[in-house]
Amino acid sequence: MDAVVGFGFTRVTYSVPASRAILERANIAELLAQDEETKDADVYGWVRSLRKQKKIAFAAIGDGSTLDPLQAVLKPGDAAQLSTGVAVKLSGTWQASLGGKQSHELQVETIKLLGENDAEHNPLQPKYQTPEYLRTIPHLRPRIPANALLLRLRSQVIAVLTQFFFSEGFVQTHTPILTSSDCEGAGEVFTVSSNATKDSVQTAKPEKDAQVEHFFRTPKYLTVSAQLHLEALAQSVDKVWTLSPTFRAEKSDTPRHLSEFYMLEAELCFIEGIEDVMSVIEKMLMAVAHTLGTSPLGAELLRARETPAKNAEGGEDEVGASVLMRRWAAMATGGWPRITYHEAIELLQQATVDGKASFTFAPTFEKGLQAEHERYIAATVGEGWRPVFVTDYPSAQKPFYMSPSLSTTNSSGTEGTVACFDLLVPDLCELVGGSMREHRSAELLQAMEAKGVASGSLDWYQDLRKYGSVSHGGFGLGFDRLLCYLSGVNSVRDVVAFPRWHGRCDC
């Protein structure tokens, strides 16, 4: 096969080797959508189940491209060499089915086993297995069709986001994993060191009292946020974004927290206030929700949630299809409500007085919003379905880099607050956080001193305020939390292929 590609005025001809033909073969999802009969059809996949009769046998084949298995019709003798989970290549004719459960089936002529398979001892057996059990075998659980669907959801959402940011003029960037500072200032960071000590060039396990020699001369950390580096990059091309892993040494054991997770972060220059940032977030999530609601993958998700899975306590590990549809519809519709932190506290306190709500933690201006408070705000201000922006939090509760609230937004108790926001969604609570960044040099130094942030390792960050400073802001979105919300999965540990949390780092 020859192909011609033009580079300017030059035309280059190259040949595609026959071995490249594998890239053009149809997957099972494409074959199931095909109504026409096809001779010499090749199917690659794994056997999900086998059903043998005296004169005929049936195998359900999957390749992860769809929840639905392909039905293969075989001779009993050929089926004898198959087992649940084995990888195969089946060749035959794709033709109309004689049964009523599927429109077409593969009449198998030849079978080729593609690898070993110890079906008897396989941890994945053809029965329901709880999310808790599946978390103990993260290297195998993606083979379950429902988990393969989550992998495809992650891929589709990334594709939509990439196209959105490209169309909005953002430049995708890659920020470092190793950093010299704790962006949030919370101290919940992983410190990085090599195995080398001053007494031993390389040891598998350094002695207890051995002094670790810093590979980079001074202590370095796994990043908790790409924000500071994005600010530097934004001041060269105006608008930037990244989707990268972040790490937090927080000993939280909740369905919403991981020690390693992905953050989508963006920074914008030449903006006047947080409304500009919130507008980008609203448009971005509207695009994601609209695409999901109109895509074949979205239809598969709804079908998979028609009967939510139950957990050991009798509750549901997933939300139902009707809830998912309302989530997507609410997110795909703009005009999300805004409420200041001051207004939010007043709302919560009044709800307590009126007997409309009872909270474990009493809402106060000083102690901040707890998860139960955020759920109530999402349920009332957001009417149970719409995302809600809460703006202008007290500066005492936020990091050093946030700038004071603008006078134009000081409408309700915003004195002593910063120009920031959290986006709350029903059930999951906080999904996105963002702010205007303090772009004035003297004011930034003053904020760092007030927060007790050491300025030495952030000299480069202060330089951004000295040389060509500009008003700018940005946000960070918990990408794995977003997937939880869109998929109806209740634990972030089940939308990440290899989840790490306090005490657990398998594989």
N, C-alpha and C positions, 0 to 999 in steps of 0.2 A: 504494500500500500504506500503510495506516495502522497505527500502533502506539500503545499506551497505556502510559505509565509513571507510577507513583505516587511522589510525593515527600511523605511524611507524609500529610496530609489532602488534598493537592492532586493532581489528576490532569491530566496534560498530554498532549495528543494532537499527534503530529507525523506528517508524511508522509515516506516514504522515496522519493527520486527513482528513476526507472527506471534511471538510470546506476549505481545502487548494486547492481544485480543481479549485476554481475561478482563481488561478494564472496560470492555464494551458489553459484557454479558449482563443479562437482566437479573435483578435480585427477585426474591420471592414476592415482595410487595408489587413490583411491576408486572410479574407474571400473573398474579391473582387478579389484577385489574384488566387483564387482556381477555377479551371474549373470543377472539379468533383461535382456531385450532392451529397448533404448531408441531411440525414434525422435527425430529432431531433436537429436542429441547434438553438442555443440560441444567441441572439444579444442584447447587452446592449449599450445604447446610448441616444441621445437627438433628438427629432423631429425637423428637420430643416424646413420642409414645408409639407403641406397637400394638396392633390388634390382629391376631392370627385366627383364621378359620381353616377348615379342611382343604378347601380348594382355592382360597384366596387370602391375601394378607394386606393390611393397610398400615402405612406409616405416616405419622404427622411430622413434617419437616419444617424447621424454622431457621432463619439466618439473621434474626434481629432486626430486619427491615420493616416488620409489621407484627402486630399482636397475633394475627391470624396465621395458623399453620397451613402449609400446602399438603393436600392429601395425595399420597403416592400409593398406587395399586401395584402389588407385587405378587409373585408366585410364592407359596409357602416355603419352598426350598431356598429361595433367595433371601427371604426374611429371616431365615434361621441364623444367618451370620450377623444380623443387626442386633443392637442393644440400645436401650435408652441413653442418650447423650453422645453416641458415637458420631463423628464427622464423616460425611459421605458425599460422593458425587453420584447422582442418579441421572441416567440418560433414558429418554423415551419420547413419548408423544403426549403433548398437551391437548386434551380433548374434552368434550362435554361429558359431564358426570351422569352416571345412571342413577345416583342417589339424589336426595333432595336437600342435603345439608350444604352443598357447594355447587357452583355452576360448572366448574371444570376440575379435572384431576389429571395427575401424571400417570400414564400407563408406562411402567418402568420396564425397560428392556435390558439394561446393564447396570450393575452396581459396582462402585469402587470405594472401599474403605480408605479413609485418608489419615488415620492415626489410631493409636491405642485408646482403649476405653475400659476401665475397670468399673463396670456398671454396678456390680454388687456392693462395692464399698464407696461409691460416689456420695459425698455429703449432700448433694442435691438430688433428692428423690422426687418422683412425680406425685407430690402431694403438697398441701398447704404447709408452709413453714413461716414462722413468725419473723418479723423484722429484727427482733432481739437475737434470734439464732443466726439469721443471715449476716448480721454484723460481725459474727465470729469467723465468717469465711468470705471476706470482701473480695478476694481474688476470683471467686466462683459466682457470687450472686448476680453479677451483670448478665449472666446467661439466662436468667429468668426473664421471660418476655416483658413483664411489667417494669423491670429494672433497665432492660435495654431501651424501653420506651423513654425512660428518664434521661438516658444518655443522648437519645435523639432530640429530646426537648432542649437539653442544654445546648446542643449544637445549633438547633434552629434559632433559639433566642440570641445566641452569640452572632449568628449571621444577620439577624434583623438589626441588632444593635450596631454592628459594624456598618451596615448600609445606612442606618439612620445618621450616625456621626459623620460618615463620609458626605452624605447629602447636606448636612448642616455646616460643612466646612471645618470640622475638627480633624486634627492630625493624630493618628494613633501612634503612641510611643511606648517604649519599654523602660521601666524604672528599675533601680537596683533592688535586690533582695537583701543584701547586706548594707546596713546603714550605721552611721556614727551617732545617731540620736534616737530618742523615744519621742515620736511625733506628738502623741497625745499627752505625754508627761505623766502617765498613770503608773509607770514603773513595771507594767506587766509585759516584760519583754524577755525573749530568749537571748542569752548571751552566747556568742559564737567563739569557739576556740578550737585549735587543732590538738592532736594527741601529743604534739611535741612539748617537752618540758626542758627546763634549763639543765637538768641532769641527764636527760635522755633524748636523743634526737627523735626517736619514734618508739612509742610504747603503746601496746594494745589497751592497757589500762594503767594510767598514771598512778603513782603511789599517792596515798591519802594526803601526805604533807608536801608533795612535790609542787613547786611553783610553776603554774602554767605560763608558758611564754606566748604572749599575744602575737598571733600571726601578722596582724596589721599594726603592731607596736602598742596600740591602745585598744581598750575593749570595743567590740563591735556587736551589733545586734541583728536579729532577723526583723525585718520591717513590720511595723504595725499599720503603716499607711504609706501610700505613694505620694501623698499630697505635697509635701515640701519640695520634692524633686519635680513634681508636675508644675508647681509654681515657677520654677526656674525655666522649664521648657516652654511654658505658655508665653513667657516674655520674649520668645523668639518667633513664634508663629501664631500668636493670638489665642487659639483654642486647641486644647489637647485632651486626650483621654487615654486610659489604659484599663486593661482587665488583667489583674495579676494576683498571685498568692500573697496573703498577709498572715501574720502569726501573732498570737496573743497568749501569754502564759497566765491565763486567767483560770482559776480552778472552779469554773462554773460547770455544773452537771445538769444542764437543762436542754430541752429539745431545740433551743434556738442558738446554742453556742458550740463552737468548735475551736480547737487550738490552731488549726490551719484551715484557712478559708479563702475564698476569692472575693476581691473587692473591685467593683467598677468605679473608677474615679475620673473626674473631669475638672478642668480649670478653664476659666474664661477671663480674658482681659478686656479693658475698655467698657466695663459695665458699671451701672450706677447704684444698683441695690440688689437685694436678694430676690426680688420679683423676677429679675432676668434669669437667675439661676433656677428658680422654681418653674419658670415657664419651659425651660429646656427639659427638666425632669418630667413634667406633665406630658409634653409632646413625645418624649422618648418612650415612656411607659404606655401611652396610648397606642403608639405604633406596634409595640410588642404584643399588647392584648388584642388589638385588631387582627394582626396577622395570625395569632394563635387561634382566635375564634373562627377564622375563615379557612384554616388549613386542614388538610387530611390528618396531620398529627394531632390537632386539637380534637377532631372527631374521635380519634382513637382514645385520647385521654378521657373524654366523656363516656365512651363505651366501657372503658376499664373501671370507671367510678360508678357505674350503675348499681353495683352491689359493693359498697365499701367493706374493706377487710376489717375483721374484729381483732382486738388484742386480747391478752390473757385475762384482763379485768372485765371484759365484756364491752369496753368502749371501742370507738372506731379509730383505726390507725390512719384512715384517709377520710376526706370529706366526700360527699356524694356529688353526682353529676349536676344536680340542680344548683347546688352552692357554687360549684366551679363556674357554671354559666353566668351566674349573677356577678361573681367576682370579675370575670373577664369583661362583661358588659359595662360594669361600673368604672373599671379602669380605662376602658376604651372611650369613655365619654369625658370630655374636659370640664373645666369650670369647677375644679375641686375646692372645697371650702378652706379658708384660712382663719386661724384663731391665734391670738397671742398667748404666750405662757401665762400672763397675768389673767387674761380672760378664762383660760383653761382652769386655773386654780379656783377662781371664783365660781365657775360652773360646777366643779367637783364639790366645793364646800357647800354650795346651795343645794346640790343633790342630796348631800348628807343631812342637811337641816330639814329638807322636805320629805325625807324618808324614801327617796327614789333609789338610793344606793347605799350600801354599807361596805366600807373599805377596811382591810386589815391594817393598812397604813393611812393614818389621817393625812389628807392633802394639805400641805403648807407651802408657802412661798419659798422657804429656806431649804426644805429637804428634797424638792424636785419631784418629778413624775415617776411613779412606779408602774410596773406592767399592768396592774389592775386599773390604774388611772387611765393609762393609754387605751386600754380596751373599752372603757366607758366612753371616752371621748370619741373613739372611732364609731361606737355604736349609736351615739346621740348626734354629735355634730355631723358625722359622716352617714347618718341614717342607716347604719349597719352594713353598708356596702361601699361607699365612696371613700377613697383615700383622703386624709386630712393633713394639712400643713399646720404645725404649731410653731410659731415664730417668737423671736426676741426673748430668749432665755436669760436669766441673770448671769452676769459675767463670772460670778463666783463658781458657777457650775460648769463652765466651759473652758477649753484650752486657751493658751496665751495668744494664739495667732488670730483670733477673731476680733474684728473691729467693732466699735460701739454702734449701737442702733442709730440709724439716721434719724434726723429730726423729723423728717416727713413721715416716719412710721411710729413716732412716739405718741400714739393715740390713746393707749390704755396701759398705764403703769409700766412703761418701757424704760424709765429712768434707771441707769445702772445696769442696762442689759446690753447684749451684743446682737449684731445683725446676723442671726442664724435661724435655722429651722430644722425640724425633724418631720419626716413624712410618716404618718401612722396609717396602717391598713388593718382592717378588722381581723381579729383573732391573733395575727402574728405580731402586731404592735409596730415598733420602729423598723422601717425598711430603708430609709435614706436619711442622711444627715448632711447639712451643708451650711455655708456661711460666706459672708464677705471677709476677706483677709485684711488684716491691718497692714497697709502699704506705706505707712509713714515711719521713718527710721526711729525717731525719738520716742514715739508712742509705742513702737514694738519693743524697744529696750525696756521701757517702763513696765510694760505688761509682763515681760519675761522676769524682771526683778520681783514684781508683785507675786508671781506664781512660783518663784523659787527655781526657775529654769536656768541651768548653767548656760552661759552664752558662748563659752569657748568653742564647743563643737558645732555651733551654729553661726560662726562668723560668715560663712558663705551665704547663709540664709539672710543675714542682715545686709549683705552686699546687694541683694535684689532690691532693697529699699533705697540704697544709695545711688545706684547707677541706672537711671531710666525707669524709676518706679512708676507704677500705674495702678489705678483702682482695679481690683480683680476679685473673683470669688469662685467657689467650686463646690463639689459635693462628692460623697462616697456612698455607694449603694451596695448592700450586702447581697452579692449575686446568688449565693446558695439559698439565702432566705427568699429571694424573689422566686426561685425555682420551686421552693416549698409552697409558696402562695399560689403560683400558677398551676401547679400539679395537684394540689390537694393533699400532699404528703405532710404529715404533722411534725416530723422530726427532720432537722437539717442533716442528721447523720445518714438519712436514707436517700438523699439526692446527691451525695458526694460519693464518688467511686471508692475512695480509700479514706474514710473519715478518721481524724485524729482528735481526741479530746483527753482531758486530764485522766491519766492512768491507762490510756489505750492508744497504741500506735502499732497496729498489726500490719504485716506485709512491708 
